[in-house]
Amino acid sequence: MCFGYRVAQEGDQSKRVQGGSTSLRAFSTLVVLLILLFTCSAAYPDAGFSGSAYNETSLLNHNGVVRYGNRSALHLNAMSLSSGVKLVSELEFYTMYGYLSSLTPETSELLKDGQFYIDRLYMKFPVHKVDITLGKQRIAWGSGIIFRPTDRFNKPNPLSISGRKEGVNALLTRAFMGNLSVAEFVLAPADTFERVNGEVNLEHLRYGKFASRFITNRFRTDMALSYQYNGGSRSHILGLDMKGDLKTGYHVETVFIHNRDHENNEDCWQSVLGLDYSFLGKWIVFGEYFYNGCGMRKETMLPVRGFSLLEEFKYRHYLYSQVSYQHDVFLRGYLFLIWNMIDKSLIISPGINYSFFQNTNLHVYSQIFIGDDTDEFGPARLGADQVYYLKLIVKF
């Protein structure tokens, strides 16, 4: 994730020495990890190893001032290939420079020396027609592209359509009921626990999440009914998700949110209607309308917020649309926009993706923000008029 711009202060000599030692430790850890990766792949042929690396250079323009940012990452995947119990791990080593790392001087020092991040780490236990998964895993519900009200495990990110979903520390049980039906049960405890008198206070367990979902296919339509309880907000959520194809592809999501804590929240509905249509074998058109019953109905003066920290949709009505053109197997272009129908602010993002080889992609794109000073997607509020990106991805 990116961070808002702030010039990193030049530290004293002790900070530079500390940063150098941190960088050396990070580099040494990376070398050891790579050695273990190749050693394990030779010693354990029943394990699969893969990964990817990318480098993204960006230029942020705001009020005529252009700022530079760079983000690099090495993503390593390891998975046992046995038919029984499986262990899956995905680790990421990343660095950030420029405005991406300058939220605070401490963050800047931390990120520029490189950090490891455990993206996924879980075990899967198959028992007859039931799969049990324990650990940090991907849980992403819903069929929407931008708006997914049934997905309460991942924060929405309007600037990352195809971005990876965050890992969730959870116990997931998936029971297969025939070829087309599945029942899922998720228990995700609170991530942090407070200490009281030196002992861990398990009272935070009540702030965890419980969710269940039944998925089936009827009349050539994928359908899912879900129930979720969020211990943090003490809310009960009933959801319906449908996806099908009637000459034009469509998806519908709706949830009813019952908040027991009525002092801060009221009951509300959130619904999405999405359509997609392809023609001439090269063009695809997407569209989504989002009704956010929990959002504001009138224009409001919103406080300053960094563009890279967008994690919610604050208003009542939104529209998303995208046009994609696949020129050939190598070259694809697209243009998408998100429109706040209340304050009329916009995010516009054109882009081109070119595949040099089967495992190498070059992505050139930009994000353009349009709106008044306090609008949700206004440049003054987000601290950016335009952002331009050049991203190279290599998979192995």
C-alpha positions as CSV (number, residue, x, y, z in Angstrom):
1,M,0.0,0.0,0.0
2,C,1.2,3.5,-0.8
3,F,1.4,6.3,1.8
4,G,0.9,10.1,1.7
5,Y,3.9,12.3,0.9
6,R,6.0,13.8,3.6
7,V,9.7,14.7,3.1
8,A,11.8,12.3,5.2
9,Q,14.0,14.1,7.6
10,E,17.7,13.5,7.4
11,G,18.6,11.7,10.5
12,D,21.7,12.0,12.6
13,Q,24.7,9.7,12.4
14,S,23.2,7.2,14.8
15,K,20.1,6.8,12.6
16,R,22.2,6.3,9.5
17,V,24.3,3.6,11.3
18,Q,21.1,1.9,12.6
19,G,19.5,2.1,9.1
20,G,22.7,0.5,7.6
21,S,22.7,-2.3,10.1
22,T,18.9,-2.9,9.5
23,S,19.5,-3.0,5.8
24,L,22.4,-5.5,6.2
25,R,20.2,-7.7,8.4
26,A,17.4,-7.6,5.8
27,F,19.8,-8.5,3.0
28,S,21.3,-11.3,5.0
29,T,17.8,-12.7,5.8
30,L,16.9,-12.5,2.1
31,V,20.0,-14.4,1.1
32,V,19.3,-17.1,3.7
33,L,15.7,-17.4,2.5
34,L,16.8,-17.9,-1.1
35,I,19.3,-20.6,-0.1
36,L,16.6,-22.4,1.9
37,L,14.3,-22.1,-1.1
38,F,16.6,-23.8,-3.5
39,T,17.9,-26.3,-1.0
40,C,14.3,-27.4,-0.1
41,S,13.3,-27.6,-3.8
42,A,16.1,-30.0,-4.4
43,A,15.6,-32.0,-1.2
44,Y,11.8,-32.2,-1.3
45,P,10.6,-32.9,-4.8
46,D,7.0,-33.2,-3.6
47,A,6.9,-29.5,-2.8
48,G,6.1,-26.8,-5.4
49,F,8.0,-23.4,-5.5
50,S,7.1,-20.4,-7.5
51,G,7.1,-16.6,-7.1
52,S,7.2,-13.2,-8.8
53,A,9.1,-10.0,-8.6
54,Y,8.1,-6.5,-9.6
55,N,9.4,-3.0,-9.7
56,E,7.0,0.0,-9.9
57,T,8.1,3.5,-10.5
58,S,5.6,6.3,-10.0
59,L,5.4,10.1,-10.4
60,L,2.9,12.0,-8.3
61,N,1.8,15.5,-9.6
62,H,0.0,17.9,-7.2
63,N,-0.3,21.6,-7.7
64,G,2.5,21.5,-10.3
65,V,5.0,19.7,-7.9
66,V,6.1,16.3,-9.1
67,R,7.3,13.7,-6.6
68,Y,9.0,10.4,-7.2
69,G,8.2,7.0,-5.7
70,N,9.5,3.5,-6.2
71,R,8.3,0.2,-4.9
72,S,10.0,-3.2,-5.4
73,A,8.9,-6.6,-4.1
74,L,10.0,-10.3,-4.3
75,H,7.1,-12.7,-3.6
76,L,8.0,-16.4,-2.8
77,N,5.5,-19.2,-2.8
78,A,6.0,-22.7,-1.3
79,M,3.3,-25.4,-1.2
80,S,3.5,-29.1,-0.5
81,L,2.0,-31.3,-3.3
82,S,1.0,-34.2,-1.2
83,S,-2.6,-35.5,-1.4
84,G,-3.0,-35.3,2.4
85,V,-2.2,-32.4,4.7
86,K,-0.8,-29.4,2.8
87,L,1.4,-26.6,4.1
88,V,1.2,-23.3,2.0
89,S,3.4,-20.3,2.6
90,E,3.8,-17.0,0.7
91,L,6.5,-14.6,1.9
92,E,7.2,-11.1,0.5
93,F,10.3,-8.9,0.8
94,Y,9.6,-5.3,-0.2
95,T,11.1,-1.9,-0.2
96,M,9.6,1.6,-0.8
97,Y,11.2,4.9,-1.6
98,G,10.2,8.5,-2.1
99,Y,6.7,9.6,-1.3
100,L,5.6,6.0,-0.9
101,S,7.6,5.6,2.3
102,S,7.3,9.0,3.8
103,L,4.3,8.9,6.1
104,T,6.6,9.5,9.0
105,P,10.4,9.7,9.3
106,E,10.2,6.4,11.3
107,T,8.2,4.7,8.5
108,S,10.6,6.0,5.9
109,E,13.6,4.6,7.7
110,L,11.8,1.3,8.2
111,L,10.6,0.8,4.7
112,K,13.6,1.9,2.7
113,D,15.8,-0.8,4.4
114,G,13.4,-3.5,3.3
115,Q,10.8,-5.5,5.2
116,F,9.5,-9.1,5.2
117,Y,5.8,-9.7,5.2
118,I,4.0,-13.0,5.7
119,D,1.3,-12.9,3.0
120,R,-0.1,-16.4,3.5
121,L,0.9,-19.2,5.9
122,Y,-1.7,-21.9,6.5
123,M,-2.2,-25.7,6.7
124,K,-5.0,-27.5,4.9
125,F,-6.5,-30.8,6.3
126,P,-8.7,-32.8,3.9
127,V,-11.1,-35.1,5.8
128,H,-13.4,-37.0,3.5
129,K,-15.6,-34.3,1.9
130,V,-14.5,-31.6,4.2
131,D,-11.4,-29.3,3.9
132,I,-10.2,-27.6,7.0
133,T,-7.8,-24.6,6.6
134,L,-6.0,-23.1,9.5
135,G,-3.7,-20.0,9.4
136,K,-3.3,-16.8,7.4
137,Q,-5.3,-17.3,4.2
138,R,-7.2,-15.6,1.5
139,I,-10.9,-15.2,2.2
140,A,-12.7,-13.1,-0.5
141,W,-16.4,-13.4,-0.9
142,G,-18.7,-11.7,-3.5
143,S,-18.7,-11.4,-7.3
144,G,-18.4,-7.6,-7.7
145,I,-15.4,-5.9,-9.3
146,I,-15.1,-2.7,-7.2
147,F,-18.0,-3.0,-4.7
148,R,-18.3,-6.2,-2.7
149,P,-20.7,-5.7,0.2
150,T,-20.7,-9.4,1.1
151,D,-16.9,-9.4,1.6
152,R,-16.4,-8.2,5.1
153,F,-12.8,-9.6,5.4
154,N,-11.1,-7.2,3.0
155,K,-11.2,-3.4,3.0
156,P,-12.3,-1.9,-0.4
157,N,-9.5,-0.3,-2.4
158,P,-10.9,1.7,-5.4
159,L,-7.4,2.1,-6.8
160,S,-6.5,-1.5,-7.0
161,I,-9.0,-3.5,-9.0
162,S,-6.9,-6.7,-9.4
163,G,-4.8,-6.2,-6.2
164,R,-4.1,-9.1,-3.9
165,K,-6.6,-9.6,-1.0
166,E,-5.1,-9.4,2.5
167,G,-4.5,-12.6,4.3
168,V,-6.9,-13.4,7.2
169,N,-6.0,-15.3,10.3
170,A,-8.8,-17.7,10.5
171,L,-10.1,-21.2,10.8
172,L,-12.1,-22.1,7.6
173,T,-14.1,-25.3,7.2
174,R,-15.4,-26.1,3.7
175,A,-17.9,-29.0,3.3
176,F,-18.6,-30.2,-0.3
177,M,-22.2,-31.2,-0.8
178,G,-22.4,-32.7,-4.3
179,N,-20.7,-31.3,-7.4
180,L,-22.3,-27.8,-7.3
181,S,-22.9,-27.0,-3.6
182,V,-20.5,-26.0,-0.8
183,A,-21.0,-24.9,2.8
184,E,-18.4,-22.7,4.4
185,F,-17.8,-21.7,8.1
186,V,-15.2,-19.1,9.1
187,L,-13.9,-18.2,12.5
188,A,-11.5,-15.2,12.5
189,P,-10.5,-14.2,16.1
190,A,-9.2,-10.7,16.9
191,D,-5.7,-10.1,15.7
192,T,-4.5,-8.4,18.9
193,F,-4.8,-9.1,22.6
194,E,-4.2,-6.7,25.5
195,R,-2.0,-7.6,28.5
196,V,-3.5,-7.1,32.0
197,N,-1.1,-7.5,34.9
198,G,1.4,-9.2,32.5
199,E,-1.0,-11.8,31.3
200,V,-2.8,-12.0,27.9
201,N,-6.4,-10.8,28.2
202,L,-8.5,-13.1,26.1
203,E,-11.5,-10.8,26.4
204,H,-10.6,-9.5,22.9
205,L,-11.7,-12.9,21.4
206,R,-15.3,-11.5,21.5
207,Y,-14.2,-8.9,18.9
208,G,-13.6,-11.7,16.3
209,K,-15.7,-12.5,13.3
210,F,-17.9,-15.5,12.5
211,A,-19.2,-16.2,9.1
212,S,-21.0,-18.9,7.2
213,R,-22.0,-19.3,3.5
214,F,-23.9,-21.8,1.4
215,I,-23.0,-21.8,-2.3
216,T,-24.8,-23.6,-5.1
217,N,-25.7,-23.4,-8.8
218,R,-29.3,-23.3,-10.0
219,F,-30.7,-22.3,-13.4
220,R,-27.2,-21.7,-14.7
221,T,-26.7,-19.1,-11.9
222,D,-24.1,-19.2,-9.1
223,M,-25.9,-18.3,-5.8
224,A,-24.6,-17.8,-2.3
225,L,-26.4,-17.1,1.0
226,S,-24.3,-15.8,3.8
227,Y,-24.5,-14.8,7.5
228,Q,-21.7,-12.9,9.3
229,Y,-21.2,-11.6,12.8
230,N,-18.7,-8.8,13.4
231,G,-17.7,-8.7,17.0
232,G,-16.0,-5.4,16.7
233,S,-19.1,-3.5,15.7
234,R,-21.5,-6.0,17.2
235,S,-23.3,-6.3,13.8
236,H,-25.2,-9.1,12.2
237,I,-25.0,-9.3,8.4
238,L,-27.3,-11.3,6.0
239,G,-26.1,-11.5,2.4
240,L,-27.2,-12.7,-1.0
241,D,-24.8,-13.0,-4.0
242,M,-25.8,-14.1,-7.5
243,K,-23.9,-14.3,-10.8
244,G,-25.0,-15.6,-14.2
245,D,-25.1,-15.0,-17.9
246,L,-28.2,-14.1,-19.9
247,K,-26.5,-13.0,-23.2
248,T,-25.2,-10.3,-20.9
249,G,-23.3,-11.2,-17.8
250,Y,-24.6,-10.0,-14.6
251,H,-24.0,-10.1,-10.8
252,V,-26.1,-9.0,-7.9
253,E,-25.0,-8.6,-4.3
254,T,-27.0,-7.3,-1.4
255,V,-26.6,-7.3,2.4
256,F,-28.7,-6.2,5.3
257,I,-26.6,-4.9,8.2
258,H,-28.3,-5.1,11.7
259,N,-26.2,-3.0,14.1
260,R,-26.8,-3.9,17.8
261,D,-24.9,-0.7,18.8
262,H,-27.5,1.8,17.7
263,E,-25.7,4.7,19.3
264,N,-23.2,4.8,16.5
265,N,-24.8,3.0,13.6
266,E,-28.3,2.3,12.2
267,D,-29.5,-0.7,10.3
268,C,-29.0,-0.4,6.5
269,W,-28.8,-2.1,3.1
270,Q,-26.0,-2.2,0.7
271,S,-26.6,-3.5,-2.8
272,V,-24.7,-3.9,-6.1
273,L,-26.0,-4.5,-9.6
274,G,-23.3,-5.2,-12.2
275,L,-23.3,-6.0,-16.0
276,D,-20.6,-7.0,-18.4
277,Y,-20.8,-7.5,-22.2
278,S,-18.2,-8.6,-24.7
279,F,-18.3,-8.1,-28.5
280,L,-16.2,-8.5,-31.6
281,G,-14.0,-10.9,-29.7
282,K,-11.8,-8.0,-28.4
283,W,-14.0,-5.5,-26.5
284,I,-15.4,-6.0,-22.9
285,V,-17.6,-3.4,-21.2
286,F,-18.2,-3.6,-17.4
287,G,-20.5,-1.5,-15.2
288,E,-21.6,-1.5,-11.6
289,Y,-24.0,0.6,-9.6
290,F,-23.5,0.6,-5.8
291,Y,-26.2,1.6,-3.3
292,N,-24.7,2.3,0.0
293,G,-27.5,2.6,2.5
294,C,-24.9,3.3,5.3
295,G,-23.5,6.2,3.4
296,M,-24.3,10.0,3.4
297,R,-27.0,11.4,1.2
298,K,-25.8,15.0,1.1
299,E,-22.5,16.6,0.2
300,T,-20.3,17.0,3.2
301,M,-17.0,18.7,3.8
302,L,-14.6,15.8,4.2
303,P,-11.3,16.0,6.1
304,V,-8.0,15.6,4.2
305,R,-7.2,12.0,3.3
306,G,-4.3,10.5,1.4
307,F,-5.3,9.0,-2.0
308,S,-3.5,5.8,-1.1
309,L,-5.5,5.4,2.1
310,L,-9.0,5.1,0.5
311,E,-10.6,2.2,2.3
312,E,-14.3,3.0,2.3
313,F,-17.0,4.6,0.2
314,K,-18.6,7.4,2.3
315,Y,-21.6,8.4,0.2
316,R,-24.9,6.8,-0.8
317,H,-24.6,6.3,-4.6
318,Y,-21.7,5.2,-6.8
319,L,-21.1,4.2,-10.4
320,Y,-18.2,2.2,-11.8
321,S,-17.5,1.5,-15.5
322,Q,-14.7,0.1,-17.5
323,V,-13.9,-0.5,-21.2
324,S,-11.2,-3.0,-22.1
325,Y,-9.7,-3.8,-25.5
326,Q,-7.6,-6.9,-26.1
327,H,-5.6,-6.1,-29.3
328,D,-3.8,-9.5,-29.3
329,V,-2.4,-12.0,-26.9
330,F,0.3,-9.5,-26.0
331,L,-1.3,-6.0,-25.8
332,R,-4.4,-4.9,-23.8
333,G,-5.7,-1.4,-23.1
334,Y,-8.4,-0.2,-20.7
335,L,-10.1,2.8,-19.2
336,F,-12.1,2.8,-16.0
337,L,-13.8,5.4,-13.9
338,I,-15.5,5.6,-10.5
339,W,-18.1,8.3,-10.1
340,N,-19.4,9.6,-6.7
341,M,-23.0,10.5,-7.8
342,I,-23.5,12.8,-4.7
343,D,-20.6,15.2,-4.9
344,K,-19.8,14.4,-8.6
345,S,-16.1,13.7,-7.9
346,L,-14.3,11.2,-10.2
347,I,-11.4,8.8,-10.4
348,I,-10.3,8.1,-14.0
349,S,-7.6,5.5,-14.8
350,P,-6.4,4.7,-18.3
351,G,-3.8,1.9,-18.8
352,I,-1.9,-0.4,-21.2
353,N,-0.6,-3.9,-20.4
354,Y,2.0,-5.5,-22.6
355,S,3.3,-9.1,-22.3
356,F,6.9,-9.5,-23.5
357,F,6.9,-13.2,-22.7
358,Q,4.5,-15.6,-21.0
359,N,5.9,-14.7,-17.6
360,T,6.8,-11.0,-18.1
361,N,4.4,-8.0,-18.2
362,L,4.9,-4.3,-18.5
363,H,2.0,-2.2,-17.1
364,V,1.8,1.6,-17.9
365,Y,-1.2,3.4,-16.3
366,S,-2.3,6.5,-14.4
367,Q,-4.8,7.7,-11.9
368,I,-6.5,11.1,-12.4
369,F,-8.6,12.7,-9.6
370,I,-11.3,15.2,-10.3
371,G,-13.3,17.2,-7.8
372,D,-13.5,20.2,-5.5
373,D,-11.5,20.7,-2.3
374,T,-13.5,18.6,0.1
375,D,-15.0,16.1,-2.4
376,E,-14.3,12.4,-1.7
377,F,-12.1,12.0,-4.8
378,G,-10.9,15.7,-5.0
379,P,-7.2,16.4,-5.6
380,A,-7.0,18.8,-2.7
381,R,-8.4,16.3,-0.3
382,L,-6.3,13.3,-1.6
383,G,-3.0,15.3,-2.1
384,A,-2.7,14.3,-5.8
385,D,-3.9,15.6,-9.2
386,Q,-2.5,12.7,-11.2
387,V,-0.2,9.7,-10.5
388,Y,1.7,7.9,-13.3
389,Y,3.0,4.4,-13.0
390,L,5.5,2.1,-14.8
391,K,5.4,-1.4,-13.5
392,L,7.4,-4.5,-14.6
393,I,6.3,-7.9,-13.3
394,V,8.3,-11.2,-13.8
395,K,6.8,-14.5,-12.6
396,F,8.9,-17.7,-12.1
